[in-house]
Amino acid sequence: MVHGTRSPRLHAAHLDLYLATAYLASGEVSAAGRKLAAVLGTDRYTASITIRLRKPDTLIDSGPYRDSWPVVDLREHIHEVTGRT
């Protein structure tokens, strides 16, 4: 049985975003970075992915690791995708 019209790739991206957010919330920056890189490594973003990228971005911006080099790169890429400054 198929639910909706979402592709498996979109489902994976949503799962990766949820996991990245959980990793960031628990301070696991490297694991979060790997999950976010998987999402940010595509050339197309749906509106729902763009919206969901704002949650990890908020955690990055408010977390104690916000100035660490890997996180700064991730934040810049998230801002490119979401149009945030």
N, CA, C and O of each residue as an XYZ file, in Angstrom:
340
protein
N       0.846     -1.169      0.000
C       0.000      0.000      0.000
C       0.900      1.244      0.000
O       1.816      1.343      0.816
N       0.652      2.155     -0.877
C       1.422      3.385     -0.993
C       0.626      4.524     -0.378
O      -0.548      4.716     -0.695
N       1.270      5.274      0.500
C       0.620      6.413      1.143
C       1.127      7.696      0.516
O       2.328      7.962      0.555
N       0.258      8.486     -0.053
C       0.640      9.774     -0.619
C       1.514      9.623     -1.848
O       1.651      8.537     -2.411
N       2.098     10.735     -2.248
C       2.913     10.736     -3.461
C       4.374     11.027     -3.166
O       5.144     11.285     -4.091
N       4.773     10.993     -1.908
C       6.152     11.278     -1.554
C       7.061     10.145     -1.997
O       6.713      8.968     -1.900
N       8.198     10.516     -2.471
C       9.162      9.522     -2.892
C       9.938      9.006     -1.681
O       9.998      9.670     -0.646
N      10.524      7.831     -1.813
C      11.367      7.330     -0.727
C      12.515      8.294     -0.401
O      12.940      8.394      0.750
N      13.000      8.984     -1.399
C      14.086      9.954     -1.195
C      13.631     11.117     -0.304
O      14.387     11.596      0.541
N      12.404     11.556     -0.504
C      11.860     12.630      0.317
C      11.645     12.156      1.752
O      11.928     12.886      2.702
N      11.150     10.948      1.901
C      10.985     10.381      3.239
C      12.328     10.287      3.950
O      12.424     10.600      5.137
N      13.351      9.865      3.246
C      14.695      9.763      3.828
C      15.205     11.136      4.251
O      15.828     11.271      5.305
N      14.947     12.141      3.447
C      15.386     13.501      3.787
C      14.685     13.989      5.047
O      15.314     14.611      5.903
N      13.409     13.719      5.169
C      12.667     14.118      6.367
C      13.224     13.399      7.598
O      13.403     14.013      8.650
N      13.491     12.117      7.466
C      14.056     11.353      8.572
C      15.435     11.899      8.950
O      15.739     12.063     10.131
N      16.260     12.175      7.951
C      17.585     12.738      8.222
C      17.473     14.076      8.956
O      18.276     14.355      9.846
N      16.503     14.895      8.601
C      16.322     16.177      9.288
C      15.878     15.986     10.735
O      16.349     16.691     11.627
N      14.983     15.048     10.967
C      14.568     14.765     12.346
C      15.758     14.276     13.172
O      15.955     14.709     14.308
N      16.541     13.378     12.596
C      17.706     12.856     13.304
C      18.741     13.949     13.552
O      19.318     14.023     14.636
N      18.979     14.800     12.548
C      19.929     15.900     12.718
C      19.503     16.820     13.846
O      20.329     17.257     14.647
N      18.220     17.112     13.907
C      17.701     17.964     14.976
C      17.904     17.305     16.337
O      18.300     17.968     17.296
N      17.637     16.019     16.422
C      17.824     15.303     17.692
C      19.299     15.279     18.082
O      19.640     15.486     19.246
N      20.165     15.030     17.116
C      21.605     15.034     17.399
C      22.066     16.403     17.893
O      22.822     16.494     18.860
N      21.616     17.457     17.236
C      22.002     18.807     17.666
C      21.498     19.100     19.075
O      22.219     19.672     19.893
N      20.274     18.710     19.351
C      19.700     18.958     20.670
C      20.478     18.245     21.770
O      20.521     18.709     22.910
N      21.095     17.112     21.421
C      21.867     16.371     22.420
C      23.361     16.677     22.340
O      24.162     16.048     23.032
N      23.739     17.642     21.495
C      25.129     18.075     21.415
C      26.016     17.224     20.533
O      27.237     17.383     20.562
N      25.447     16.331     19.756
C      26.226     15.466     18.873
C      26.357     16.126     17.496
O      25.658     15.776     16.545
N      27.265     17.079     17.426
C      27.408     17.911     16.239
C      27.874     17.111     15.020
O      27.361     17.313     13.919
N      28.828     16.216     15.202
C      29.343     15.440     14.063
C      28.255     14.584     13.437
O      28.128     14.538     12.213
N      27.475     13.910     14.261
C      26.385     13.075     13.743
C      25.337     13.939     13.051
O      24.815     13.571     11.999
N      25.035     15.080     13.644
C      24.070     15.998     13.030
C      24.588     16.481     11.685
O      23.834     16.570     10.716
N      25.870     16.790     11.629
C      26.473     17.257     10.380
C      26.369     16.236      9.275
O      26.118     16.590      8.123
N      26.558     14.969      9.609
C      26.446     13.910      8.591
C      25.019     13.820      8.061
O      24.812     13.660      6.858
N      24.038     13.923      8.949
C      22.640     13.847      8.512
C      22.258     15.070      7.680
O      21.582     14.944      6.659
N      22.688     16.240      8.113
C      22.386     17.458      7.356
C      23.084     17.449      6.003
O      22.514     17.898      5.009
N      24.306     16.947      5.957
C      25.036     16.885      4.683
C      24.291     16.003      3.682
O      24.284     16.288      2.484
N      23.670     14.941      4.170
C      22.897     14.074      3.277
C      21.723     14.821      2.670
O      21.404     14.630      1.497
N      21.079     15.666      3.456
C      19.939     16.445      2.961
C      20.422     17.569      2.050
O      19.834     17.822      0.998
N      21.494     18.240      2.458
C      21.984     19.393      1.704
C      22.744     18.996      0.441
O      23.092     19.856     -0.368
N      23.003     17.705      0.267
C      23.752     17.242     -0.889
C      22.930     17.058     -2.145
O      23.431     16.524     -3.135
N      21.706     17.478     -2.129
C      20.845     17.344     -3.299
C      20.726     18.683     -4.017
O      21.066     19.725     -3.457
N      20.254     18.653     -5.230
C      20.133     19.902     -5.991
C      18.690     20.424     -6.012
O      18.427     21.495     -6.559
N      17.755     19.671     -5.417
C      16.356     20.102     -5.376
C      15.843     20.007     -3.956
O      16.142     19.052     -3.239
N      15.069     21.001     -3.553
C      14.499     21.027     -2.217
C      13.019     21.314     -2.308
O      12.594     22.237     -3.003
N      12.242     20.526     -1.608
C      10.808     20.790     -1.554
C      10.561     21.876     -0.516
O      11.439     22.186      0.289
N       9.389     22.439     -0.538
C       9.038     23.459      0.445
C       9.089     22.887      1.854
O       9.521     23.567      2.784
N       8.655     21.650      2.016
C       8.658     21.056      3.355
C      10.078     20.840      3.875
O      10.326     20.992      5.071
N      11.005     20.490      2.995
C      12.404     20.331      3.409
C      12.975     21.691      3.799
O      13.657     21.815      4.816
N      12.698     22.695      2.996
C      13.196     24.036      3.291
C      12.677     24.518      4.643
O      13.435     25.086      5.429
N      11.416     24.301      4.914
C      10.828     24.703      6.190
C      11.449     23.913      7.336
O      11.779     24.478      8.379
N      11.606     22.615      7.143
C      12.155     21.771      8.211
C      13.637     22.043      8.470
O      14.135     21.725      9.550
N      14.340     22.615      7.520
C      15.745     22.977      7.742
C      15.885     24.119      8.744
O      16.967     24.338      9.287
N      14.825     24.830      8.985
C      14.893     25.965      9.918
C      15.086     25.513     11.367
O      15.702     26.226     12.159
N      14.566     24.335     11.721
C      14.707     23.853     13.104
C      16.170     23.574     13.448
O      16.660     24.098     14.449
N      16.888     22.769     12.658
C      18.298     22.576     13.001
C      19.095     23.878     12.901
O      20.057     24.076     13.644
N      18.703     24.753     11.998
C      19.389     26.043     11.882
C      19.242     26.838     13.173
O      20.201     27.452     13.642
N      18.048     26.827     13.743
C      17.814     27.529     15.008
C      18.657     26.915     16.124
O      19.223     27.635     16.946
N      18.740     25.586     16.151
C      19.559     24.925     17.167
C      21.039     25.245     16.982
O      21.756     25.461     17.958
N      21.492     25.275     15.740
C      22.891     25.619     15.471
C      23.173     27.028     15.952
O      24.189     27.288     16.596
N      22.269     27.926     15.635
C      22.479     29.333     15.970
C      22.480     29.578     17.471
O      23.162     30.486     17.947
N      21.730     28.788     18.217
C      21.636     29.011     19.656
C      22.548     28.099     20.466
O      22.717     28.302     21.669
N      23.134     27.102     19.823
C      23.955     26.138     20.548
C      25.336     26.652     20.879
O      25.803     27.625     20.288
N      25.992     25.999     21.822
C      27.332     26.406     22.233
C      28.389     26.163     21.158
O      29.510     26.660     21.265
N      28.041     25.413     20.140
C      28.975     25.058     19.065
C      28.775     25.903     17.823
O      29.325     25.589     16.768
N      28.005     26.958     17.929
C      27.627     27.741     16.743
C      28.796     28.351     16.000
O      28.666     28.677     14.821
N      29.938     28.516     16.656
C      31.096     29.104     15.984
C      32.129     28.070     15.558
O      33.198     28.436     15.068
N      31.830     26.780     15.736
C      32.783     25.761     15.311
C      32.764     25.659     13.787
O      31.724     25.841     13.154
N      33.899     25.373     13.224
C      34.066     25.398     11.773
C      33.064     24.533     11.017
O      32.431     25.046     10.094
N      32.873     23.238     11.351
C      31.918     22.448     10.554
C      30.495     22.988     10.633
O      29.751     22.924      9.654
N      30.117     23.513     11.778
C      28.763     24.023     11.951
C      28.571     25.320     11.178
O      27.496     25.562     10.629
N      29.591     26.141     11.131
C      29.498     27.392     10.363
C      29.238     27.072      8.891
O      28.405     27.719      8.257
N      29.937     26.088      8.348
C      29.715     25.690      6.951
C      28.294     25.165      6.740
O      27.639     25.510      5.756
N      27.824     24.333      7.665
C      26.458     23.814      7.547
C      25.446     24.946      7.606
O      24.497     24.981      6.822
N      25.648     25.864      8.530
C      24.722     26.986      8.668
C      24.677     27.805      7.382
O      23.599     28.205      6.943
N      25.826     28.055      6.778
C      25.850     28.823      5.532
C      25.081     28.107      4.431
O      24.350     28.738      3.669
N      25.244     26.794      4.348
C      24.530     26.038      3.317
C      23.027     26.037      3.596
O      22.224     26.170      2.672
N      22.649     25.889      4.852
C      21.221     25.951      5.204
C      20.649     27.306      4.823
O      19.529     27.383      4.317
N      21.396     28.368      5.056
C      20.913     29.710      4.719
C      20.768     29.880      3.212
O      19.859     30.571      2.751
N      21.646     29.264      2.447
C      21.510     29.316      0.989
C      20.207     28.668      0.544
O      19.517     29.184     -0.336
N      19.876     27.540      1.153
C      18.684     26.793      0.773
C      17.410     27.462      1.246
O      16.425     27.530      0.511
N      17.429     27.961      2.487
C      16.207     28.509      3.068
C      16.021     29.998      2.807
O      14.946     30.544      3.055
N      17.057     30.655      2.310
C      16.969     32.079      2.062
C      17.126     32.909      3.311
O      16.857     34.110      3.293
N      17.561     32.286      4.410
C      17.772     33.025      5.658
C      19.088     33.762      5.616
O      20.011     33.362      4.907
N      19.176     34.832      6.370
C      20.424     35.577      6.485
C      20.920     35.563      7.906
O      21.966     36.142      8.201
